[in-house]
Amino acid sequence: MTLIKSISGIRGTIGGSTEDSLNPIDAAKFISTYAKWILENSDNNNKVVLGRDARVSGGWLADIVSGTLQAMGVHVINLGLSTTPTVEMAVEMEEAAGGIILTASHNPANWNALKLLDSKGEFISAEAMGEILKNAEEGNFEFVDYKKTGKVTHDDTYIDKHIEKILALPMVDVEAIRAKDFKVVIDCVNSTGGIAVPKILNALGVTQIEELYCEPNGRFPHNPEPLPEHITELSSTLQNGNYHLGIIVDPDVDRLAFTTEDGTPFGEEYTLVAVADYVLEHKKGNTVSNMSSTRALRDVTEKHGGTYTASAVGEVNVVKMMKDTNAVIGGEGNGGVILPELHYGRDALVGIALFLSKLAKFNGSASMLRQSYPDYHISKNKIELTPEIDVDLILQKMEEKYANQPVNILDGVKIEFDKEWVHLRKSNTEPIIRIYSESASEQTAEHLAQKIISDIKEIIQFKAEDSDA
């Protein structure tokens, strides 16, 4: 069982003791201190938007969160089953003091999380999260008198409002998409994408849709992270039918991946690359992605005369860097697209609209579009953490070992070898060390990753033997 508290929210497995799981007691405690933070920083605004993905645990968790907010004197606008980007936009549209999304994103169904937003509909800062966690541990909060209990309003119209905002974007070309008469297959892992994705496709003029796992019951049919090894049924459906594209989203619809017309994964890293290419054709400017994302975005950005900047991993870090560099498009290589013109949040729905606009105007198929971009390969690996593993020591030793190479320690350790790189860092969302490597050769990328993994295991082994001595 696991409980992780980080800038990405409070995330944990469901079930087990209060020490190592996300449970009703912790949920009430953390939400109480979030409400305290909201009330202290919002100029008498005490409205909070609440939404959730379709996880089985989401129902009781939403009840606890809503009740706790009311007990703190906060009014709740409950969107019910929704998406992360929809909740983010609703915060702004409602002029609320904050928002809460109940989702563990790409984690399996036995996980859930409290993702906390500020009044701009963006993830709260690391400093604010630190204050909230500190107050939670100290029990530093008070509930209101019953006469000041917050009220609850239910509103299930925001996915439609979200889609209306997307359709109003000048770069979204509904006529071009409709004229192509695309046939698509979608996999929404039985979460809220099953509500939102068919809606936006229909609004874009895509009417020939084969739906896989679009019932929002929270029973994920496979690992919900949209990686090639998890989308085999989607790929095989494309191989067996006459379709133009496959689309898959994660449970809270902020990550997006595609498969080409023959079922080959387009590559989640290349979702942002293709969308950025389209945006930069219409709007000159800069781009941002995190340090673990493909170099291809830099290549495409420079082709259009812009400047690319890498941020630390985490949406809040990407957004900050986008604002600092005035980026017109950005996101993360995990399939997260952030379009500031709409809002500062990863948004699979706007990603779908922009990608289809690009594909509709491209003279060729999805596979041909993929071939038009620089071909890099990323190897994604991880090492499970145990309590005795000192991650900071590992990162320090790796920095020392490769001191003769360009090393970036903004977020973990990133080591560059000409156009190849390896990035290792502790995950914000799982008890693991992530090891990502990239090269023009798939074999070389894997070799680099395995070399680093071997180095890390050697450090762990040496530390263990030193402790036993």
C-alpha positions in Angstrom: 0.0 0.0 0.0 1.2 3.5 -0.8 0.5 7.2 0.1 2.5 9.9 -1.8 2.3 13.6 -1.1 3.9 15.8 -3.8 3.3 18.8 -6.0 1.1 16.5 -8.1 -1.3 16.1 -5.2 -2.1 13.6 -2.5 -2.1 10.2 -4.2 -2.4 6.7 -2.8 -3.8 3.2 -3.0 -7.3 2.5 -1.6 -7.6 0.1 1.3 -5.3 -0.8 4.2 -4.1 1.1 7.3 -4.2 4.8 7.6 -0.4 5.0 7.6 0.0 3.8 4.0 -3.1 4.4 2.0 -5.5 7.1 0.8 -8.3 6.7 3.2 -11.4 8.7 4.5 -9.5 10.1 7.5 -6.7 11.5 5.4 -9.0 12.8 2.7 -10.9 14.8 5.3 -7.7 16.1 6.9 -6.0 17.2 3.7 -9.2 18.8 2.3 -9.8 20.7 5.5 -6.4 22.3 5.2 -6.9 23.0 1.5 -10.1 24.7 2.4 -8.3 26.7 5.1 -5.7 27.7 2.5 -8.5 28.7 0.0 -10.3 30.8 2.6 -7.1 32.6 3.6 -6.0 33.4 0.0 -9.2 34.1 -1.9 -10.6 37.6 -0.8 -13.8 36.2 0.7 -14.4 33.8 -2.3 -15.5 30.5 -0.9 -16.5 28.6 -4.0 -14.7 25.4 -5.0 -15.3 23.3 -8.1 -15.3 19.5 -7.6 -15.1 16.8 -10.3 -13.9 13.2 -10.6 -13.0 10.4 -13.0 -14.9 7.2 -12.9 -12.9 5.1 -10.4 -14.9 2.9 -8.2 -13.6 4.7 -5.1 -14.5 8.1 -6.5 -18.1 8.1 -5.3 -17.4 7.8 -1.6 -14.3 10.0 -1.9 -16.3 12.7 -3.5 -18.9 12.5 -0.7 -16.2 12.9 1.9 -14.5 15.8 0.1 -17.8 17.6 -0.5 -18.9 17.2 3.1 -15.6 18.4 4.4 -15.6 21.5 2.3 -19.1 22.3 3.5 -18.0 21.8 7.1 -15.3 24.3 6.4 -17.8 26.9 5.1 -17.0 26.3 1.4 -19.6 26.2 -1.3 -19.2 23.3 -3.7 -19.9 23.3 -7.4 -20.0 19.5 -8.1 -19.5 18.5 -11.7 -19.8 14.8 -10.9 -18.1 12.6 -13.6 -15.8 15.0 -15.5 -12.3 15.4 -16.8 -9.3 17.2 -15.3 -9.1 19.9 -18.0 -12.9 20.4 -17.7 -12.6 21.1 -14.0 -9.7 23.4 -14.6 -11.7 25.5 -17.0 -14.8 25.4 -14.8 -12.8 27.1 -12.0 -12.1 30.0 -14.2 -15.6 30.2 -15.7 -17.2 30.0 -12.3 -14.7 32.5 -10.9 -14.2 30.0 -8.1 -11.4 30.2 -5.4 -10.1 26.7 -6.4 -10.9 23.3 -7.7 -10.4 19.6 -6.7 -10.1 16.7 -9.1 -10.4 13.2 -7.7 -8.3 11.1 -10.0 -5.0 9.1 -9.9 -4.6 9.8 -13.6 -2.7 7.0 -15.3 -2.4 4.9 -12.1 -4.3 1.6 -11.9 -7.8 1.3 -10.6 -6.8 0.7 -6.9 -5.3 4.2 -6.8 -7.0 7.6 -6.3 -5.8 11.1 -5.6 -6.7 14.6 -4.5 -5.5 17.1 -7.2 -5.7 20.6 -5.9 -6.2 23.8 -8.1 -5.9 27.5 -7.4 -8.2 30.3 -8.5 -6.7 30.2 -12.1 -7.7 26.6 -12.5 -4.0 25.6 -12.3 -2.3 23.2 -9.9 -1.3 24.9 -6.7 2.4 25.8 -6.2 4.9 23.6 -4.3 4.9 26.3 -1.6 1.1 26.2 -1.2 1.2 22.3 -1.1 3.9 22.4 1.5 1.7 24.7 3.7 -1.3 22.5 3.2 0.6 19.3 4.2 2.1 21.0 7.2 -1.2 22.2 8.5 -2.7 18.7 7.9 0.0 17.1 10.0 -0.5 19.7 12.8 -4.3 19.6 12.7 -4.2 23.3 12.1 -7.8 24.0 11.0 -11.3 24.7 12.4 -14.7 23.8 11.2 -17.5 26.5 10.9 -20.6 26.9 13.0 -23.6 25.0 11.5 -25.2 28.2 10.4 -22.2 28.9 8.0 -22.2 25.4 6.4 -21.4 25.5 2.7 -23.9 24.7 0.0 -23.7 22.2 -2.9 -24.7 22.9 -6.5 -24.7 20.2 -9.0 -23.8 21.0 -12.7 -23.2 18.4 -15.3 -23.0 20.8 -18.3 -19.3 21.7 -18.2 -18.0 19.1 -20.6 -20.3 20.6 -23.2 -19.1 24.1 -22.2 -15.5 22.9 -22.5 -16.1 21.6 -26.0 -17.8 24.8 -27.1 -14.7 26.7 -26.0 -12.5 24.3 -28.1 -14.7 24.7 -31.2 -14.4 28.5 -30.9 -10.6 28.3 -31.3 -9.6 29.7 -34.8 -7.1 26.9 -35.3 -9.7 24.2 -34.9 -11.0 23.6 -38.5 -14.3 21.7 -38.1 -15.1 22.0 -41.9 -11.8 20.4 -42.9 -12.3 17.6 -40.4 -15.9 17.0 -41.4 -14.9 16.9 -45.1 -12.4 14.1 -44.5 -15.1 11.8 -43.1 -12.7 10.2 -40.7 -13.4 6.8 -39.3 -11.8 6.4 -35.8 -11.6 3.9 -33.0 -11.4 5.1 -29.5 -10.4 3.5 -26.2 -11.5 5.4 -23.1 -10.6 2.8 -20.4 -14.2 2.8 -19.0 -13.7 6.3 -17.5 -14.9 9.8 -18.2 -13.3 9.9 -21.6 -16.2 7.6 -22.5 -18.4 10.7 -22.0 -16.2 13.4 -23.3 -14.4 11.9 -26.3 -17.5 10.8 -28.4 -19.0 14.3 -27.7 -16.1 16.2 -29.0 -15.7 13.9 -32.0 -19.3 14.4 -32.9 -19.0 18.1 -32.5 -16.0 18.0 -34.9 -18.0 16.2 -37.5 -16.6 12.7 -36.9 -19.6 10.4 -36.9 -18.0 7.0 -37.7 -16.7 6.0 -34.3 -15.9 2.5 -33.0 -16.1 2.7 -29.2 -13.9 0.5 -27.0 -14.4 0.7 -23.2 -16.5 3.8 -23.2 -18.7 3.0 -20.2 -17.7 5.2 -17.3 -17.9 2.5 -14.6 -14.2 2.7 -13.4 -13.4 -0.9 -14.2 -10.3 -0.4 -16.3 -10.0 -3.2 -18.9 -6.2 -2.8 -19.0 -3.4 -0.7 -17.6 -4.8 2.9 -18.1 -1.4 4.5 -19.0 -1.6 5.0 -22.8 1.6 3.2 -23.7 2.0 0.9 -26.7 2.1 -2.2 -24.6 -1.3 -1.3 -23.1 -3.2 -0.5 -26.3 -3.0 -3.8 -28.1 -6.7 -4.2 -28.6 -7.0 -0.7 -30.1 -4.1 -1.5 -32.4 -5.5 -4.9 -33.5 -8.9 -3.2 -34.2 -7.2 -0.8 -36.5 -5.4 -3.6 -38.2 -8.7 -5.5 -38.8 -10.8 -2.6 -40.1 -11.0 0.3 -42.4 -10.1 3.2 -40.1 -8.0 6.3 -40.3 -7.0 6.7 -36.7 -7.1 5.2 -33.2 -7.4 7.5 -30.1 -6.8 6.6 -26.5 -7.0 8.8 -23.4 -6.2 8.1 -19.8 -8.9 8.0 -17.0 -9.0 11.8 -16.4 -8.5 12.8 -20.1 -5.4 14.9 -19.8 -3.2 12.5 -21.6 -3.7 11.6 -25.3 -2.2 9.0 -27.6 -2.9 7.9 -31.2 -2.4 4.8 -33.4 -2.1 5.1 -37.2 -4.4 3.6 -39.7 -2.5 0.2 -39.6 -2.6 0.0 -35.8 1.0 1.2 -35.3 1.3 3.5 -32.2 1.9 7.1 -33.3 3.9 7.5 -30.1 2.7 9.4 -27.1 5.8 11.5 -27.3 4.7 12.6 -30.8 1.2 13.7 -29.8 2.7 17.1 -28.6 5.1 17.2 -31.5 2.3 17.0 -34.1 0.0 19.4 -32.3 2.9 21.9 -31.8 3.8 21.6 -35.5 0.2 22.6 -36.4 0.0 25.4 -33.8 3.4 26.9 -34.9 2.2 26.9 -38.5 -0.5 29.3 -37.4 1.1 31.2 -34.6 4.8 31.9 -34.3 6.4 31.5 -30.9 8.2 29.3 -28.4 7.5 25.9 -26.9 8.1 24.1 -23.6 8.1 20.4 -22.6 9.7 18.7 -19.6 13.2 17.3 -19.4 12.0 13.7 -20.0 10.3 14.6 -23.4 11.6 13.9 -26.9 14.1 16.2 -28.6 11.7 16.2 -31.6 9.8 19.1 -30.2 12.9 21.2 -30.1 13.6 20.2 -33.8 10.1 21.2 -34.9 10.2 24.4 -32.9 13.5 25.5 -34.4 12.2 24.7 -37.9 9.4 27.2 -37.3 11.9 29.8 -36.0 10.9 29.5 -32.3 12.9 28.7 -29.1 12.4 25.5 -27.2 12.9 25.3 -23.4 12.9 22.3 -21.1 11.3 22.4 -17.6 11.4 20.2 -14.6 8.9 17.3 -14.8 5.4 18.1 -13.5 2.6 20.1 -15.1 3.0 23.0 -12.6 6.7 23.3 -13.7 5.8 23.2 -17.4 3.2 25.9 -17.0 5.5 28.1 -15.1 8.2 27.8 -17.8 5.6 28.4 -20.5 4.6 31.7 -18.8 8.2 32.7 -18.3 9.1 32.1 -22.0 5.7 33.2 -23.5 5.3 29.8 -25.1 2.3 29.4 -27.5 2.2 25.6 -27.0 3.7 23.2 -24.6 3.1 20.1 -22.5 4.7 16.8 -21.6 5.9 13.9 -23.7 3.5 11.6 -21.9 0.8 12.8 -24.3 -0.1 16.0 -22.5 -1.0 19.1 -24.6 -1.2 22.6 -23.1 -2.6 25.3 -25.2 -2.5 28.7 -23.3 -5.1 30.2 -25.7 -7.6 27.8 -24.1 -6.2 27.3 -20.6 -2.9 26.4 -18.8 -3.6 22.7 -18.3 -3.0 19.4 -20.1 -6.0 18.7 -22.2 -6.7 15.7 -24.4 -9.9 17.1 -25.9 -8.2 20.2 -27.4 -5.3 17.9 -28.4 -7.8 15.7 -30.4 -9.3 18.8 -32.1 -5.9 20.2 -33.1 -4.5 16.9 -34.2 -7.5 16.1 -36.4 -7.2 19.6 -37.9 -3.6 18.9 -38.7 -4.4 15.5 -40.2 -7.3 16.8 -42.2 -5.0 19.4 -43.9 -2.1 17.0 -44.3 -1.7 15.4 -47.6 -1.4 11.8 -46.4 -2.3 9.3 -43.7 -1.5 9.3 -40.0 1.5 7.0 -40.6 2.8 9.4 -43.2 2.4 12.3 -40.8 4.4 10.4 -38.2 7.1 9.8 -40.8 7.4 13.5 -41.4 8.9 14.1 -38.0 12.4 13.4 -36.7 12.5 9.8 -35.6 13.8 9.5 -32.0 13.2 6.5 -29.7 12.7 6.8 -26.0 13.3 3.9 -23.7 11.2 4.2 -20.5 12.2 2.2 -17.5 11.9 2.3 -13.8 13.3 0.9 -10.6 10.9 0.1 -7.7 11.9 1.9 -4.5 12.3 0.3 -1.0 12.6 2.3 2.2 16.4 1.6 2.5 17.2 3.1 -1.0 18.7 6.6 -0.7 17.6 8.3 -3.9 19.5 11.5 -3.2 22.7 9.6 -2.8 22.1 7.7 -6.1 21.5 10.9 -8.0 24.6 12.5 -6.4 26.8 9.5 -7.4 25.4 9.5 -10.9 26.2 13.2 -11.3 29.7 12.5 -10.1 30.2 9.5 -12.4 29.3 11.4 -15.5 30.8 14.8 -14.6 32.7 14.9 -17.9 29.4 15.0 -19.8 26.8 17.8 -19.9 24.7 17.2 -16.8 21.5 19.0 -15.9 20.3 18.7 -12.2 17.2 20.9 -12.5 15.1 17.8 -11.8 17.0 14.6 -10.9 20.0 14.1 -13.2 19.9 14.4 -17.0 23.1 13.4 -18.8 23.6 14.3 -22.5 25.6 12.5 -25.1 25.5 14.7 -28.2 21.9 14.2 -29.4 21.3 11.3 -27.0 20.4 11.6 -23.4 19.4 9.8 -20.2 17.2 11.3 -17.5 16.8 9.7 -14.1 14.5 11.1 -11.3 12.3 10.1 -8.5 8.7 10.0 -9.5 6.2 12.4 -8.0 3.3 9.9 -8.4 4.8 6.4 -7.7 7.4 4.9 -5.4 9.9 4.5 -8.3 13.0 6.0 -9.9 12.2 6.7 -13.6 15.0 6.2 -16.2 14.2 7.6 -19.6 16.7 7.6 -22.4 16.5 8.8 -26.0 18.5 8.1 -29.2 17.9 8.0 -33.0 18.4 4.2 -32.6 15.9 2.2 -30.5 18.7 -0.2 -29.6 21.0 2.5 -28.5 18.3 4.1 -26.3 17.7 0.8 -24.6 21.4 0.2 -24.2 21.8 3.6 -22.5 19.0 2.9 -20.2 20.3 -0.5 -19.2 23.8 1.0 -18.6 22.3 3.6 -16.2 20.2 0.9 -14.5 23.3 -1.2 -14.0 25.1 1.8 -12.5 22.3 2.5 -10.1 22.1 -1.1 -9.0 25.9 -1.0 -8.4 25.5 2.0 -6.2 22.6 0.4 -4.2 24.6 -2.8 -3.8 27.7 -0.9 -2.6 25.6 1.1 -0.1 24.1 -2.1 1.2 27.4 -3.8 1.6 28.9 -0.7 3.3 26.0 -0.7 5.8 26.5 -4.4 6.6 30.2 -3.9 7.2 
